Every structure is written in C-alpha cells, then in structure tokens.
C-alpha cells in the first residue's frame, strides 16, 4: 500500500526539482555546442563586392567579432548604433554575416545607418548561418586567434553587454 503512494510522490519530487533548476536559468542564455570549438569554415562573397570573398581563415591569428545581421531584422537595427560605436573603437575586427537578405536592401541599410563592419559576407541562402547554429538574428560570436568560438551572444548587443562581457573577453583573448 505504501508503494502506491511512494511512486507518485517520488515522480512529483523529481518534477519539482527540474522546475526549480529551470527557474534559476536565464531564458536568453541558450547553450551553444559551438562554444570552445573551431568556427565552421566557409568562403562566401562579400556583400559590398561580390568578386571578393571572405573566410574565417582570413583572420587566423586575430581576435575578432562575427555578427549575423539582416536589414529586415528589427533587433539588428536596435543594436546597430552599438556596433557602429564598437567598429570605430578598432579594438577588434567586426565582420558581418548578412543573413538571407536581398543584397540591395542590406547595402542601403549600411549606407543609411553607417557601416560598422570591416566587411560583411553575403549569406543569401542562410547555409552559413545554419552551420553556426543561428537561432535568429542578430547573433554575435567572439572568435579567438586560433579560430575557436569563445562566446556567443543571442539577440541585440546592448552597451552593457558589450562593455561588461564582450570587450573584457576580447582584451583577455588578445593577451594569449
């Protein structure tokens, strides 16, 4: 008779435990299996000049930021002034990945709002974004000198996130 009540009680306790752990986590933090792994390789045409290409291998030996963006993305426009500010700092190269966007629309946005990027790769079909595990735009990665992803930020970067998390990480990675 006790066993009849013990099993449901045990199941209830386990479920409450899972709920308690889930409630302590930040819902904006989605773990990425790519953090601490080599960034996926690709070679894409550049947004501004389709005759030129970009590959992460081109930045081997440098710490850099990789920002996935699109002109149709409202959150990308929200973070854009922060990226323009970062781009002017010269702290690290900022490379864009223009994601599933008409080329003319993307170029028009950069002309209108300023271009924070050293260059943007043009991912018209979204394949590279998928390889990077993009959930939605914007997403930003910090990549070290060896080409390893050290940080992934999902959603628009705020000034607070940039200066409290990303810039200190870049400075630390540049030392090694």
C-alpha positions in Angstrom: 0.0 0.0 0.0 2.9 2.4 0.8 4.5 1.7 -2.6 1.3 3.0 -4.3 1.8 6.4 -2.8 5.6 6.4 -2.8 6.0 6.2 -6.6 3.7 9.3 -7.4 5.4 11.2 -4.6 8.9 10.4 -6.0 7.8 11.4 -9.5 6.4 14.7 -8.1 9.6 15.5 -6.2 11.7 14.9 -9.3 9.5 17.1 -11.4 9.6 19.9 -8.8 13.4 19.5 -8.9 13.5 20.0 -12.6 11.2 23.0 -12.4 13.4 24.6 -9.6 16.5 24.2 -11.7 14.8 25.6 -14.8 13.5 28.7 -12.9 17.1 29.6 -11.9 18.3 29.8 -15.5 18.4 32.9 -17.8 16.0 32.2 -20.7 18.1 34.3 -23.0 21.1 32.0 -22.5 20.8 29.2 -24.9 23.9 27.0 -24.7 25.8 26.6 -28.0 27.6 23.4 -28.8 30.0 25.5 -30.9 31.5 27.5 -28.0 35.1 26.3 -27.4 35.0 24.6 -30.8 36.6 25.7 -34.1 34.4 28.1 -36.0 32.8 26.4 -39.0 34.8 27.0 -42.2 33.2 28.7 -45.2 34.0 31.0 -48.1 31.4 33.5 -49.2 31.2 36.5 -51.5 31.5 39.9 -49.8 28.3 42.0 -49.6 29.9 45.1 -51.0 31.9 43.4 -53.7 30.7 40.0 -55.0 34.0 39.5 -56.8 35.8 39.3 -53.4 35.3 36.6 -50.8 35.7 36.1 -47.1 36.6 33.1 -45.0 37.3 32.9 -41.2 40.7 31.6 -42.2 41.5 35.1 -43.4 41.5 36.3 -39.8 43.6 33.5 -38.3 45.9 35.0 -35.7 43.5 37.7 -34.8 40.7 38.0 -32.2 37.5 39.1 -34.0 33.8 39.5 -33.7 31.3 37.9 -36.1 27.8 39.5 -36.2 24.9 37.9 -38.0 22.5 40.6 -39.2 19.9 41.4 -41.8 18.2 44.7 -43.0 14.8 43.2 -42.4 15.6 42.5 -38.7 14.2 45.0 -36.2 16.5 43.8 -33.4 19.5 44.3 -35.7 18.6 47.9 -36.2 18.3 48.2 -32.4 21.9 47.0 -31.9 23.3 48.8 -34.9 24.4 52.0 -33.1 26.3 49.9 -30.5 28.1 48.1 -33.3 28.9 51.4 -35.1 30.5 52.6 -31.8 32.4 49.3 -31.4 33.6 49.4 -35.1 35.0 52.9 -34.6 37.0 51.7 -31.5 39.3 49.5 -33.6 39.5 47.0 -30.7 38.9 44.0 -32.9 37.8 43.4 -36.5 34.0 43.3 -36.7 32.9 41.0 -39.5 29.2 40.9 -40.6 27.3 37.9 -41.9 24.4 39.3 -43.9 21.8 36.6 -43.5 19.0 35.8 -46.0 18.8 39.4 -47.2 18.5 41.0 -50.6 21.9 42.5 -51.4 20.5 45.9 -52.3 18.5 46.1 -49.1 21.5 45.3 -47.0 23.7 47.8 -48.7 21.0 50.5 -48.4 20.8 50.0 -44.7 24.6 50.3 -44.2 24.6 53.5 -46.4 21.8 55.0 -44.4 22.7 53.9 -40.8 26.5 53.6 -41.0 28.7 50.6 -41.6 30.4 49.2 -38.5 31.9 46.2 -40.4 35.3 45.7 -41.8 33.3 43.7 -44.3 30.2 41.6 -44.5 30.0 38.2 -46.0 26.8 37.6 -48.1 24.9 34.5 -46.9 21.9 34.8 -49.3 20.6 31.3 -48.7 21.4 31.1 -44.9 23.6 28.0 -45.1 26.5 29.5 -43.2 24.1 30.8 -40.5 22.7 27.3 -40.1 26.3 25.9 -39.8 26.8 28.4 -36.9 23.6 27.4 -35.2 21.9 30.7 -35.7 18.5 30.7 -33.9 17.6 34.1 -35.2 19.2 37.4 -36.0 21.1 39.1 -34.6 23.7 36.8 -33.1 27.3 37.6 -32.3 30.3 35.4 -31.8 33.8 36.2 -30.4 36.4 34.2 -32.2 40.0 33.8 -30.9 43.3 33.8 -32.7 43.1 30.1 -33.3 39.7 30.3 -34.9 37.8 29.0 -31.9 34.5 30.4 -30.9 34.8 31.7 -27.3 31.5 33.4 -26.8 28.0 33.6 -28.4 25.6 36.4 -27.8 22.0 35.8 -28.9 19.9 38.9 -29.6 20.9 42.5 -29.9 24.0 43.6 -28.1 23.4 46.3 -25.5 26.2 48.7 -24.5 26.2 47.0 -21.1 26.7 43.6 -22.7 29.4 45.0 -24.9 31.4 46.7 -22.2 30.8 44.3 -19.3 31.2 41.0 -21.2 32.4 41.2 -24.7 35.2 43.9 -24.6 36.8 42.3 -21.5 36.8 38.9 -23.2 38.4 40.4 -26.3 41.1 42.1 -24.3 41.8 38.8 -22.4 41.9 36.8 -25.6 44.3 39.3 -27.3 46.8 38.7 -24.5 47.1 35.0 -25.2 
